[in-house]
Amino acid sequence: MSVSLTSASGKSPSIQQHLISLTLPDLAIAEMIPQLVQRAFEVGTSQMLRELRQQFTQ
């Protein structure tokens, strides 16, 4: 889920929630984040990031 601020003609911004990332629509970011955080707790942040990087380069 992503959150974006929008403003229309001088009105204060409103918040819109998106289940699909507007930046990376092919990735299930909302599902990945909890799994990545859990993995970081298990093996450490650096190792989790190395594993994630490997997934993207395969």
CHARMM internal coordinates of N, CA and C (Angstrom, degrees):
IC EDIT
DIST 1 N 1 CA 1.4412
DIST 1 CA 1 C 1.5154
ANGL 1 N 1 CA 1 C 108.06
DIST 1 C 2 N 1.2942
ANGL 1 CA 1 C 2 N 117.51
DIHE 1 N 1 CA 1 C 2 N 134.10
DIST 2 N 2 CA 1.4556
ANGL 1 C 2 N 2 CA 121.16
DIHE 1 CA 1 C 2 N 2 CA 174.61
DIST 2 CA 2 C 1.5205
ANGL 2 N 2 CA 2 C 108.38
DIHE 1 C 2 N 2 CA 2 C -117.32
DIST 2 C 3 N 1.3005
ANGL 2 CA 2 C 3 N 115.40
DIHE 2 N 2 CA 2 C 3 N 159.06
DIST 3 N 3 CA 1.4559
ANGL 2 C 3 N 3 CA 121.15
DIHE 2 CA 2 C 3 N 3 CA 179.63
DIST 3 CA 3 C 1.5149
ANGL 3 N 3 CA 3 C 107.21
DIHE 2 C 3 N 3 CA 3 C -122.80
DIST 3 C 4 N 1.3167
ANGL 3 CA 3 C 4 N 116.87
DIHE 3 N 3 CA 3 C 4 N 132.83
DIST 4 N 4 CA 1.4592
ANGL 3 C 4 N 4 CA 120.37
DIHE 3 CA 3 C 4 N 4 CA 177.02
DIST 4 CA 4 C 1.5216
ANGL 4 N 4 CA 4 C 109.48
DIHE 3 C 4 N 4 CA 4 C -130.22
DIST 4 C 5 N 1.3273
ANGL 4 CA 4 C 5 N 114.88
DIHE 4 N 4 CA 4 C 5 N 147.30
DIST 5 N 5 CA 1.4574
ANGL 4 C 5 N 5 CA 120.80
DIHE 4 CA 4 C 5 N 5 CA 177.18
DIST 5 CA 5 C 1.5157
ANGL 5 N 5 CA 5 C 108.38
DIHE 4 C 5 N 5 CA 5 C -98.95
DIST 5 C 6 N 1.3123
ANGL 5 CA 5 C 6 N 115.85
DIHE 5 N 5 CA 5 C 6 N 135.01
DIST 6 N 6 CA 1.4599
ANGL 5 C 6 N 6 CA 120.13
DIHE 5 CA 5 C 6 N 6 CA 176.57
DIST 6 CA 6 C 1.5191
ANGL 6 N 6 CA 6 C 109.01
DIHE 5 C 6 N 6 CA 6 C -127.96
DIST 6 C 7 N 1.2968
ANGL 6 CA 6 C 7 N 116.16
DIHE 6 N 6 CA 6 C 7 N 149.41
DIST 7 N 7 CA 1.4540
ANGL 6 C 7 N 7 CA 121.18
DIHE 6 CA 6 C 7 N 7 CA 179.45
DIST 7 CA 7 C 1.5257
ANGL 7 N 7 CA 7 C 108.27
DIHE 6 C 7 N 7 CA 7 C -136.97
DIST 7 C 8 N 1.3041
ANGL 7 CA 7 C 8 N 116.27
DIHE 7 N 7 CA 7 C 8 N 137.00
DIST 8 N 8 CA 1.4636
ANGL 7 C 8 N 8 CA 120.45
DIHE 7 CA 7 C 8 N 8 CA 179.69
DIST 8 CA 8 C 1.5271
ANGL 8 N 8 CA 8 C 109.02
DIHE 7 C 8 N 8 CA 8 C -121.95
DIST 8 C 9 N 1.2896
ANGL 8 CA 8 C 9 N 116.69
DIHE 8 N 8 CA 8 C 9 N 117.53
DIST 9 N 9 CA 1.4739
ANGL 8 C 9 N 9 CA 125.82
DIHE 8 CA 8 C 9 N 9 CA 173.39
DIST 9 CA 9 C 1.5270
ANGL 9 N 9 CA 9 C 114.38
DIHE 8 C 9 N 9 CA 9 C 40.81
DIST 9 C 10 N 1.3170
ANGL 9 CA 9 C 10 N 116.62
DIHE 9 N 9 CA 9 C 10 N 62.07
DIST 10 N 10 CA 1.4529
ANGL 9 C 10 N 10 CA 120.81
DIHE 9 CA 9 C 10 N 10 CA 173.50
DIST 10 CA 10 C 1.5152
ANGL 10 N 10 CA 10 C 115.84
DIHE 9 C 10 N 10 CA 10 C 83.46
DIST 10 C 11 N 1.3050
ANGL 10 CA 10 C 11 N 118.53
DIHE 10 N 10 CA 10 C 11 N -6.58
DIST 11 N 11 CA 1.4591
ANGL 10 C 11 N 11 CA 120.39
DIHE 10 CA 10 C 11 N 11 CA 178.36
DIST 11 CA 11 C 1.5219
ANGL 11 N 11 CA 11 C 108.97
DIHE 10 C 11 N 11 CA 11 C -76.87
DIST 11 C 12 N 1.3154
ANGL 11 CA 11 C 12 N 116.15
DIHE 11 N 11 CA 11 C 12 N 158.44
DIST 12 N 12 CA 1.4620
ANGL 11 C 12 N 12 CA 118.92
DIHE 11 CA 11 C 12 N 12 CA 177.65
DIST 12 CA 12 C 1.5249
ANGL 12 N 12 CA 12 C 109.63
DIHE 11 C 12 N 12 CA 12 C -67.26
DIST 12 C 13 N 1.3298
ANGL 12 CA 12 C 13 N 117.23
DIHE 12 N 12 CA 12 C 13 N 148.56
DIST 13 N 13 CA 1.4727
ANGL 12 C 13 N 13 CA 120.55
DIHE 12 CA 12 C 13 N 13 CA -176.89
DIST 13 CA 13 C 1.5260
ANGL 13 N 13 CA 13 C 112.29
DIHE 12 C 13 N 13 CA 13 C -61.99
DIST 13 C 14 N 1.3100
ANGL 13 CA 13 C 14 N 115.72
DIHE 13 N 13 CA 13 C 14 N 147.58
DIST 14 N 14 CA 1.4607
ANGL 13 C 14 N 14 CA 121.01
DIHE 13 CA 13 C 14 N 14 CA 173.46
DIST 14 CA 14 C 1.5243
ANGL 14 N 14 CA 14 C 107.95
DIHE 13 C 14 N 14 CA 14 C -111.89
DIST 14 C 15 N 1.3026
ANGL 14 CA 14 C 15 N 116.93
DIHE 14 N 14 CA 14 C 15 N 154.05
DIST 15 N 15 CA 1.4598
ANGL 14 C 15 N 15 CA 121.82
DIHE 14 CA 14 C 15 N 15 CA -178.81
DIST 15 CA 15 C 1.5176
ANGL 15 N 15 CA 15 C 108.86
DIHE 14 C 15 N 15 CA 15 C -101.04
DIST 15 C 16 N 1.3425
ANGL 15 CA 15 C 16 N 115.65
DIHE 15 N 15 CA 15 C 16 N 130.44
DIST 16 N 16 CA 1.4594
ANGL 15 C 16 N 16 CA 121.69
DIHE 15 CA 15 C 16 N 16 CA 176.70
DIST 16 CA 16 C 1.5191
ANGL 16 N 16 CA 16 C 108.24
DIHE 15 C 16 N 16 CA 16 C -118.04
DIST 16 C 17 N 1.3254
ANGL 16 CA 16 C 17 N 117.09
DIHE 16 N 16 CA 16 C 17 N 134.73
DIST 17 N 17 CA 1.4526
ANGL 16 C 17 N 17 CA 121.46
DIHE 16 CA 16 C 17 N 17 CA 177.93
DIST 17 CA 17 C 1.5243
ANGL 17 N 17 CA 17 C 109.40
DIHE 16 C 17 N 17 CA 17 C -102.13
DIST 17 C 18 N 1.3340
ANGL 17 CA 17 C 18 N 115.38
DIHE 17 N 17 CA 17 C 18 N 138.99
DIST 18 N 18 CA 1.4569
ANGL 17 C 18 N 18 CA 121.70
DIHE 17 CA 17 C 18 N 18 CA 179.74
DIST 18 CA 18 C 1.5183
ANGL 18 N 18 CA 18 C 108.46
DIHE 17 C 18 N 18 CA 18 C -125.60
DIST 18 C 19 N 1.3206
ANGL 18 CA 18 C 19 N 117.74
DIHE 18 N 18 CA 18 C 19 N 132.17
DIST 19 N 19 CA 1.4584
ANGL 18 C 19 N 19 CA 120.77
DIHE 18 CA 18 C 19 N 19 CA 176.70
DIST 19 CA 19 C 1.5197
ANGL 19 N 19 CA 19 C 111.30
DIHE 18 C 19 N 19 CA 19 C -76.94
DIST 19 C 20 N 1.3201
ANGL 19 CA 19 C 20 N 117.22
DIHE 19 N 19 CA 19 C 20 N -22.64
DIST 20 N 20 CA 1.4597
ANGL 19 C 20 N 20 CA 122.25
DIHE 19 CA 19 C 20 N 20 CA 178.75
DIST 20 CA 20 C 1.5213
ANGL 20 N 20 CA 20 C 107.79
DIHE 19 C 20 N 20 CA 20 C -110.12
DIST 20 C 21 N 1.3250
ANGL 20 CA 20 C 21 N 116.02
DIHE 20 N 20 CA 20 C 21 N 132.63
DIST 21 N 21 CA 1.4561
ANGL 20 C 21 N 21 CA 121.43
DIHE 20 CA 20 C 21 N 21 CA 178.99
DIST 21 CA 21 C 1.5243
ANGL 21 N 21 CA 21 C 109.94
DIHE 20 C 21 N 21 CA 21 C -61.47
DIST 21 C 22 N 1.3213
ANGL 21 CA 21 C 22 N 116.82
DIHE 21 N 21 CA 21 C 22 N 130.90
DIST 22 N 22 CA 1.4585
ANGL 21 C 22 N 22 CA 120.50
DIHE 21 CA 21 C 22 N 22 CA 176.67
DIST 22 CA 22 C 1.5278
ANGL 22 N 22 CA 22 C 110.64
DIHE 21 C 22 N 22 CA 22 C -73.83
DIST 22 C 23 N 1.3284
ANGL 22 CA 22 C 23 N 116.45
DIHE 22 N 22 CA 22 C 23 N -26.76
DIST 23 N 23 CA 1.4602
ANGL 22 C 23 N 23 CA 121.40
DIHE 22 CA 22 C 23 N 23 CA -179.22
DIST 23 CA 23 C 1.5180
ANGL 23 N 23 CA 23 C 112.08
DIHE 22 C 23 N 23 CA 23 C -84.52
DIST 23 C 24 N 1.3280
ANGL 23 CA 23 C 24 N 116.81
DIHE 23 N 23 CA 23 C 24 N -41.34
DIST 24 N 24 CA 1.4673
ANGL 23 C 24 N 24 CA 122.35
DIHE 23 CA 23 C 24 N 24 CA -177.57
DIST 24 CA 24 C 1.5286
ANGL 24 N 24 CA 24 C 109.36
DIHE 23 C 24 N 24 CA 24 C -127.27
DIST 24 C 25 N 1.3310
ANGL 24 CA 24 C 25 N 118.27
DIHE 24 N 24 CA 24 C 25 N 71.77
DIST 25 N 25 CA 1.4664
ANGL 24 C 25 N 25 CA 120.76
DIHE 24 CA 24 C 25 N 25 CA -173.28
DIST 25 CA 25 C 1.5264
ANGL 25 N 25 CA 25 C 114.42
DIHE 24 C 25 N 25 CA 25 C -65.86
DIST 25 C 26 N 1.3326
ANGL 25 CA 25 C 26 N 117.99
DIHE 25 N 25 CA 25 C 26 N -19.39
DIST 26 N 26 CA 1.4643
ANGL 25 C 26 N 26 CA 120.38
DIHE 25 CA 25 C 26 N 26 CA -178.91
DIST 26 CA 26 C 1.5271
ANGL 26 N 26 CA 26 C 113.34
DIHE 25 C 26 N 26 CA 26 C -84.67
DIST 26 C 27 N 1.3348
ANGL 26 CA 26 C 27 N 117.18
DIHE 26 N 26 CA 26 C 27 N -4.94
DIST 27 N 27 CA 1.4625
ANGL 26 C 27 N 27 CA 120.93
DIHE 26 CA 26 C 27 N 27 CA -179.15
DIST 27 CA 27 C 1.5213
ANGL 27 N 27 CA 27 C 110.31
DIHE 26 C 27 N 27 CA 27 C -109.92
DIST 27 C 28 N 1.3158
ANGL 27 CA 27 C 28 N 116.08
DIHE 27 N 27 CA 27 C 28 N 139.21
DIST 28 N 28 CA 1.4675
ANGL 27 C 28 N 28 CA 121.75
DIHE 27 CA 27 C 28 N 28 CA 177.46
DIST 28 CA 28 C 1.5325
ANGL 28 N 28 CA 28 C 108.49
DIHE 27 C 28 N 28 CA 28 C -86.11
DIST 28 C 29 N 1.3250
ANGL 28 CA 28 C 29 N 115.88
DIHE 28 N 28 CA 28 C 29 N 68.93
DIST 29 N 29 CA 1.4587
ANGL 28 C 29 N 29 CA 122.27
DIHE 28 CA 28 C 29 N 29 CA -173.93
DIST 29 CA 29 C 1.5277
ANGL 29 N 29 CA 29 C 111.68
DIHE 28 C 29 N 29 CA 29 C -57.00
DIST 29 C 30 N 1.3363
ANGL 29 CA 29 C 30 N 117.21
DIHE 29 N 29 CA 29 C 30 N -43.87
DIST 30 N 30 CA 1.4672
ANGL 29 C 30 N 30 CA 120.69
DIHE 29 CA 29 C 30 N 30 CA -178.00
DIST 30 CA 30 C 1.5239
ANGL 30 N 30 CA 30 C 111.49
DIHE 29 C 30 N 30 CA 30 C -60.94
DIST 30 C 31 N 1.3178
ANGL 30 CA 30 C 31 N 117.53
DIHE 30 N 30 CA 30 C 31 N -31.30
DIST 31 N 31 CA 1.4646
ANGL 30 C 31 N 31 CA 121.26
DIHE 30 CA 30 C 31 N 31 CA 177.90
DIST 31 CA 31 C 1.5221
ANGL 31 N 31 CA 31 C 111.34
DIHE 30 C 31 N 31 CA 31 C -84.04
DIST 31 C 32 N 1.3198
ANGL 31 CA 31 C 32 N 117.05
DIHE 31 N 31 CA 31 C 32 N -32.28
DIST 32 N 32 CA 1.4586
ANGL 31 C 32 N 32 CA 121.35
DIHE 31 CA 31 C 32 N 32 CA -175.94
DIST 32 CA 32 C 1.5238
ANGL 32 N 32 CA 32 C 112.98
DIHE 31 C 32 N 32 CA 32 C -72.16
DIST 32 C 33 N 1.3118
ANGL 32 CA 32 C 33 N 117.76
DIHE 32 N 32 CA 32 C 33 N -38.81
DIST 33 N 33 CA 1.4630
ANGL 32 C 33 N 33 CA 120.93
DIHE 32 CA 32 C 33 N 33 CA -172.37
DIST 33 CA 33 C 1.5246
ANGL 33 N 33 CA 33 C 112.65
DIHE 32 C 33 N 33 CA 33 C -58.14
DIST 33 C 34 N 1.3392
ANGL 33 CA 33 C 34 N 120.24
DIHE 33 N 33 CA 33 C 34 N -51.00
DIST 34 N 34 CA 1.4724
ANGL 33 C 34 N 34 CA 118.37
DIHE 33 CA 33 C 34 N 34 CA 179.26
DIST 34 CA 34 C 1.5306
ANGL 34 N 34 CA 34 C 112.71
DIHE 33 C 34 N 34 CA 34 C -60.14
DIST 34 C 35 N 1.3289
ANGL 34 CA 34 C 35 N 116.87
DIHE 34 N 34 CA 34 C 35 N -37.21
DIST 35 N 35 CA 1.4646
ANGL 34 C 35 N 35 CA 120.54
DIHE 34 CA 34 C 35 N 35 CA 178.84
DIST 35 CA 35 C 1.5217
ANGL 35 N 35 CA 35 C 110.81
DIHE 34 C 35 N 35 CA 35 C -67.05
DIST 35 C 36 N 1.3227
ANGL 35 CA 35 C 36 N 117.21
DIHE 35 N 35 CA 35 C 36 N -41.28
DIST 36 N 36 CA 1.4599
ANGL 35 C 36 N 36 CA 121.02
DIHE 35 CA 35 C 36 N 36 CA -179.72
DIST 36 CA 36 C 1.5222
ANGL 36 N 36 CA 36 C 111.55
DIHE 35 C 36 N 36 CA 36 C -68.03
DIST 36 C 37 N 1.3160
ANGL 36 CA 36 C 37 N 116.76
DIHE 36 N 36 CA 36 C 37 N -38.82
DIST 37 N 37 CA 1.4675
ANGL 36 C 37 N 37 CA 120.22
DIHE 36 CA 36 C 37 N 37 CA 177.46
DIST 37 CA 37 C 1.5221
ANGL 37 N 37 CA 37 C 109.93
DIHE 36 C 37 N 37 CA 37 C -63.70
DIST 37 C 38 N 1.3282
ANGL 37 CA 37 C 38 N 116.92
DIHE 37 N 37 CA 37 C 38 N -44.75
DIST 38 N 38 CA 1.4664
ANGL 37 C 38 N 38 CA 120.60
DIHE 37 CA 37 C 38 N 38 CA 177.88
DIST 38 CA 38 C 1.5208
ANGL 38 N 38 CA 38 C 110.66
DIHE 37 C 38 N 38 CA 38 C -60.67
DIST 38 C 39 N 1.3339
ANGL 38 CA 38 C 39 N 116.45
DIHE 38 N 38 CA 38 C 39 N -43.71
DIST 39 N 39 CA 1.4694
ANGL 38 C 39 N 39 CA 120.20
DIHE 38 CA 38 C 39 N 39 CA 179.27
DIST 39 CA 39 C 1.5290
ANGL 39 N 39 CA 39 C 110.62
DIHE 38 C 39 N 39 CA 39 C -63.12
DIST 39 C 40 N 1.3228
ANGL 39 CA 39 C 40 N 117.53
DIHE 39 N 39 CA 39 C 40 N -38.65
DIST 40 N 40 CA 1.4655
ANGL 39 C 40 N 40 CA 121.39
DIHE 39 CA 39 C 40 N 40 CA 178.07
DIST 40 CA 40 C 1.5232
ANGL 40 N 40 CA 40 C 110.97
DIHE 39 C 40 N 40 CA 40 C -62.92
DIST 40 C 41 N 1.3296
ANGL 40 CA 40 C 41 N 117.53
DIHE 40 N 40 CA 40 C 41 N -38.01
DIST 41 N 41 CA 1.4667
ANGL 40 C 41 N 41 CA 120.36
DIHE 40 CA 40 C 41 N 41 CA 176.07
DIST 41 CA 41 C 1.5243
ANGL 41 N 41 CA 41 C 110.87
DIHE 40 C 41 N 41 CA 41 C -64.36
DIST 41 C 42 N 1.3212
ANGL 41 CA 41 C 42 N 116.22
DIHE 41 N 41 CA 41 C 42 N -36.44
DIST 42 N 42 CA 1.4669
ANGL 41 C 42 N 42 CA 120.94
DIHE 41 CA 41 C 42 N 42 CA -176.41
DIST 42 CA 42 C 1.5249
ANGL 42 N 42 CA 42 C 112.79
DIHE 41 C 42 N 42 CA 42 C -74.85
DIST 42 C 43 N 1.3368
ANGL 42 CA 42 C 43 N 117.76
DIHE 42 N 42 CA 42 C 43 N -45.14
DIST 43 N 43 CA 1.4678
ANGL 42 C 43 N 43 CA 120.45
DIHE 42 CA 42 C 43 N 43 CA -171.72
DIST 43 CA 43 C 1.5279
ANGL 43 N 43 CA 43 C 113.52
DIHE 42 C 43 N 43 CA 43 C -118.58
DIST 43 C 44 N 1.3151
ANGL 43 CA 43 C 44 N 117.55
DIHE 43 N 43 CA 43 C 44 N -6.05
DIST 44 N 44 CA 1.4634
ANGL 43 C 44 N 44 CA 121.18
DIHE 43 CA 43 C 44 N 44 CA -176.97
DIST 44 CA 44 C 1.5205
ANGL 44 N 44 CA 44 C 110.77
DIHE 43 C 44 N 44 CA 44 C 99.67
DIST 44 C 45 N 1.3104
ANGL 44 CA 44 C 45 N 114.82
DIHE 44 N 44 CA 44 C 45 N 152.27
DIST 45 N 45 CA 1.4627
ANGL 44 C 45 N 45 CA 120.69
DIHE 44 CA 44 C 45 N 45 CA -175.71
DIST 45 CA 45 C 1.5248
ANGL 45 N 45 CA 45 C 112.55
DIHE 44 C 45 N 45 CA 45 C -63.50
DIST 45 C 46 N 1.3278
ANGL 45 CA 45 C 46 N 116.80
DIHE 45 N 45 CA 45 C 46 N -44.38
DIST 46 N 46 CA 1.4716
ANGL 45 C 46 N 46 CA 119.63
DIHE 45 CA 45 C 46 N 46 CA -177.87
DIST 46 CA 46 C 1.5170
ANGL 46 N 46 CA 46 C 111.72
DIHE 45 C 46 N 46 CA 46 C -60.80
DIST 46 C 47 N 1.3342
ANGL 46 CA 46 C 47 N 116.60
DIHE 46 N 46 CA 46 C 47 N -44.91
DIST 47 N 47 CA 1.4625
ANGL 46 C 47 N 47 CA 120.43
DIHE 46 CA 46 C 47 N 47 CA 179.70
DIST 47 CA 47 C 1.5295
ANGL 47 N 47 CA 47 C 110.56
DIHE 46 C 47 N 47 CA 47 C -64.95
DIST 47 C 48 N 1.3294
ANGL 47 CA 47 C 48 N 117.11
DIHE 47 N 47 CA 47 C 48 N -42.53
DIST 48 N 48 CA 1.4640
ANGL 47 C 48 N 48 CA 120.46
DIHE 47 CA 47 C 48 N 48 CA 178.88
DIST 48 CA 48 C 1.5241
ANGL 48 N 48 CA 48 C 110.36
DIHE 47 C 48 N 48 CA 48 C -60.11
DIST 48 C 49 N 1.3314
ANGL 48 CA 48 C 49 N 117.18
DIHE 48 N 48 CA 48 C 49 N -42.72
DIST 49 N 49 CA 1.4623
ANGL 48 C 49 N 49 CA 120.46
DIHE 48 CA 48 C 49 N 49 CA 179.70
DIST 49 CA 49 C 1.5243
ANGL 49 N 49 CA 49 C 111.75
DIHE 48 C 49 N 49 CA 49 C -66.88
DIST 49 C 50 N 1.3316
ANGL 49 CA 49 C 50 N 117.79
DIHE 49 N 49 CA 49 C 50 N -37.59
DIST 50 N 50 CA 1.4701
ANGL 49 C 50 N 50 CA 120.36
DIHE 49 CA 49 C 50 N 50 CA 175.73
DIST 50 CA 50 C 1.5244
ANGL 50 N 50 CA 50 C 110.45
DIHE 49 C 50 N 50 CA 50 C -61.59
DIST 50 C 51 N 1.3361
ANGL 50 CA 50 C 51 N 116.31
DIHE 50 N 50 CA 50 C 51 N -44.52
DIST 51 N 51 CA 1.4667
ANGL 50 C 51 N 51 CA 120.57
DIHE 50 CA 50 C 51 N 51 CA 179.15
DIST 51 CA 51 C 1.5269
ANGL 51 N 51 CA 51 C 110.89
DIHE 50 C 51 N 51 CA 51 C -62.79
DIST 51 C 52 N 1.3174
ANGL 51 CA 51 C 52 N 116.93
DIHE 51 N 51 CA 51 C 52 N -42.33
DIST 52 N 52 CA 1.4666
ANGL 51 C 52 N 52 CA 121.22
DIHE 51 CA 51 C 52 N 52 CA 179.14
DIST 52 CA 52 C 1.5277
ANGL 52 N 52 CA 52 C 110.31
DIHE 51 C 52 N 52 CA 52 C -63.30
DIST 52 C 53 N 1.3239
ANGL 52 CA 52 C 53 N 116.19
DIHE 52 N 52 CA 52 C 53 N -44.25
DIST 53 N 53 CA 1.4650
ANGL 52 C 53 N 53 CA 120.49
DIHE 52 CA 52 C 53 N 53 CA 178.35
DIST 53 CA 53 C 1.5257
ANGL 53 N 53 CA 53 C 110.56
DIHE 52 C 53 N 53 CA 53 C -60.04
DIST 53 C 54 N 1.3281
ANGL 53 CA 53 C 54 N 117.13
DIHE 53 N 53 CA 53 C 54 N -41.24
DIST 54 N 54 CA 1.4649
ANGL 53 C 54 N 54 CA 120.92
DIHE 53 CA 53 C 54 N 54 CA 178.68
DIST 54 CA 54 C 1.5275
ANGL 54 N 54 CA 54 C 111.35
DIHE 53 C 54 N 54 CA 54 C -62.69
DIST 54 C 55 N 1.3257
ANGL 54 CA 54 C 55 N 116.93
DIHE 54 N 54 CA 54 C 55 N -38.28
DIST 55 N 55 CA 1.4652
ANGL 54 C 55 N 55 CA 120.45
DIHE 54 CA 54 C 55 N 55 CA 178.72
DIST 55 CA 55 C 1.5281
ANGL 55 N 55 CA 55 C 110.90
DIHE 54 C 55 N 55 CA 55 C -61.15
DIST 55 C 56 N 1.3234
ANGL 55 CA 55 C 56 N 117.25
DIHE 55 N 55 CA 55 C 56 N -37.74
DIST 56 N 56 CA 1.4606
ANGL 55 C 56 N 56 CA 120.94
DIHE 55 CA 55 C 56 N 56 CA -177.75
DIST 56 CA 56 C 1.5203
ANGL 56 N 56 CA 56 C 112.73
DIHE 55 C 56 N 56 CA 56 C -78.22
DIST 56 C 57 N 1.3289
ANGL 56 CA 56 C 57 N 117.75
DIHE 56 N 56 CA 56 C 57 N -21.73
DIST 57 N 57 CA 1.4623
ANGL 56 C 57 N 57 CA 119.97
DIHE 56 CA 56 C 57 N 57 CA -178.56
DIST 57 CA 57 C 1.5181
ANGL 57 N 57 CA 57 C 112.61
DIHE 56 C 57 N 57 CA 57 C -93.83
DIST 57 C 58 N 1.3141
ANGL 57 CA 57 C 58 N 118.22
DIHE 57 N 57 CA 57 C 58 N -5.76
DIST 58 N 58 CA 1.4701
ANGL 57 C 58 N 58 CA 121.20
DIHE 57 CA 57 C 58 N 58 CA -179.93
DIST 58 CA 58 C 1.5025
ANGL 58 N 58 CA 58 C 110.92
DIHE 57 C 58 N 58 CA 58 C -85.57
END
COOR INIT
IC SEED 1 N 1 CA 1 C
IC BUILD
